[in-house]
Amino acid sequence: MQDVAIGIDARLAGSHQGATSVRDPLDESVPNAARRYDHWLGGKDNFAADRTSGEEVRKRWPGIVTAVRENRLFLGRAVRYAAKERGIRQFLDIGTGMPAVENTHEVAQQIAPEARVVYVDNDPLVLVHARALLTSRPEGQTAYVEADLRDPDRILEHARQTLDLGRPVALMLLAVLHFLPDLDQAYKVVRRLTAELAPGSLLVLSHGSYDLIPPDIAWRLTHETYPGRDDFFPRTGDEVSRFFEGWELLDLDDTGSDGGTRLPGIISDWGPGLRTSNEVIPGPREVSMWGGVARKPS
Ligand SMILES: C[S@@+](CC[C@H](N)C(=O)[O-])C[C@H]1O[C@@H](n2cnc3c(N)ncnc32)[C@H](O)[C@@H]1O
């Protein structure tokens, strides 16, 4: 197991007891969404197959690293906004990913220590890491659910054990819906989850797209053969906007609602005032991820 990143090996040794009924999280031969993302973010929790797949994508589209980094920054800004400006104290974060900078509970609990976060992922290895590292402040609570996004009833059943769904919740669906091959199913899942949430809840969503990257790069990413190509389903801005149907998209500059009538934006443009550093904001072509923050109307 020479190739196993130290982070994975060491943490599994201490925390994987008893998880005999799940699929083998140490199958390192197949690239995996969470670990490849971790590689792009500069993390150590990935295997050779994940790195190879990540590099094959990067070779075709160097912007991928900027895109995933911007996605993480969007997550941080959206959670800060939810907790600070909208008073949200409950978060349902589906497609958690490997622990990275600005994890949802850390950002939320900096503002509101009593915030509660339910982390959901279908990758048992992600959950092992989450349990070990994404630990709550004593005043709040974090819970970890191994479930597939395509099973929203199971997610809701578990979420209810930690969250009061009668009060507003921020539903976080960041960089996860593009792993569902069936778009109609993805819409159904989001509708099922959002139907259960109280007015005033927020939907924070980001989704990969090839809309804005140069057509020759999009062609290479779509048609050339490389590991991991077939687990990603980019969608257009119009397609992504349908996830927000019935909700009020909050303005990209945080000044209020525009009534939910327009497309979501490019995530890097959202909430410029919430950025914590003065780094140059990358242009839409470098990011090419649609997303937004929307509020459930009363
Ligand atoms: C690219 S990472 C995104 C992590 C984090 N949400 C972020 O935006 O930084 C995608 C995560 O979604 C998880 N995932 C992919 N398909 C899923 C599914 N059908 N159900 C639940 N989680 C899924 C992966 O295991 C991975 O941890």
The ligand as an SDF file (V2000), in Angstrom:
LIG
                    3D

 27 29  0  0  0  0  0  0  0  0999 V2000
  -16.6670   17.2320   -5.5410 C   0  0  0  0  0  0  0  0  0  0  0  0
  -17.0490   16.7320   -3.9260 S   0  0  0  0  0  0  0  0  0  0  0  0
  -17.7930   18.2250   -3.3070 C   0  0  0  0  0  0  0  0  0  0  0  0
  -17.5090   18.4640   -1.8300 C   0  0  0  0  0  0  0  0  0  0  0  0
  -18.1720   19.6960   -1.2450 C   0  0  0  0  0  0  0  0  0  0  0  0
  -19.6230   19.6480   -1.3800 N   0  0  0  0  0  0  0  0  0  0  0  0
  -17.6810   20.9490   -1.9090 C   0  0  0  0  0  0  0  0  0  0  0  0
  -18.4130   21.5020   -2.7340 O   0  0  0  0  0  0  0  0  0  0  0  0
  -16.5740   21.3840   -1.6480 O   0  0  0  0  0  0  0  0  0  0  0  0
  -18.4790   15.7230   -4.2300 C   0  0  0  0  0  0  0  0  0  0  0  0
  -18.8930   14.8640   -3.0500 C   0  0  0  0  0  0  0  0  0  0  0  0
  -20.1790   14.3170   -3.3590 O   0  0  0  0  0  0  0  0  0  0  0  0
  -20.1970   12.9570   -2.9900 C   0  0  0  0  0  0  0  0  0  0  0  0
  -21.1960   12.2790   -3.8320 N   0  0  0  0  0  0  0  0  0  0  0  0
  -21.1310   12.0130   -5.1640 C   0  0  0  0  0  0  0  0  0  0  0  0
  -22.2550   11.3890   -5.5720 N   0  0  0  0  0  0  0  0  0  0  0  0
  -23.0510   11.2920   -4.4720 C   0  0  0  0  0  0  0  0  0  0  0  0
  -24.3380   10.7330   -4.2430 C   0  0  0  0  0  0  0  0  0  0  0  0
  -25.0400   10.1630   -5.2400 N   0  0  0  0  0  0  0  0  0  0  0  0
  -24.8530   10.7770   -2.9890 N   0  0  0  0  0  0  0  0  0  0  0  0
  -24.1570   11.3490   -1.9790 C   0  0  0  0  0  0  0  0  0  0  0  0
  -22.9240   11.8870   -2.1340 N   0  0  0  0  0  0  0  0  0  0  0  0
  -22.3690   11.8560   -3.3620 C   0  0  0  0  0  0  0  0  0  0  0  0
  -18.7800   12.4680   -3.2410 C   0  0  0  0  0  0  0  0  0  0  0  0
  -18.4980   11.3070   -2.4850 O   0  0  0  0  0  0  0  0  0  0  0  0
  -17.9790   13.6760   -2.7960 C   0  0  0  0  0  0  0  0  0  0  0  0
  -17.6700   13.6020   -1.4410 O   0  0  0  0  0  0  0  0  0  0  0  0
  1  2  1  0
  2  3  1  0
  2 10  1  0
  3  4  1  0
  4  5  1  0
  5  6  1  0
  5  7  1  0
  7  8  2  0
  7  9  1  0
 10 11  1  0
 11 12  1  0
 11 26  1  0
 12 13  1  0
 13 14  1  0
 13 24  1  0
 14 15  1  0
 14 23  1  0
 15 16  2  0
 16 17  1  0
 17 18  1  0
 17 23  2  0
 18 19  1  0
 18 20  2  0
 20 21  1  0
 21 22  2  0
 22 23  1  0
 24 25  1  0
 24 26  1  0
 26 27  1  0
M  CHG  2   2   1   9  -1
M  END
$$$$
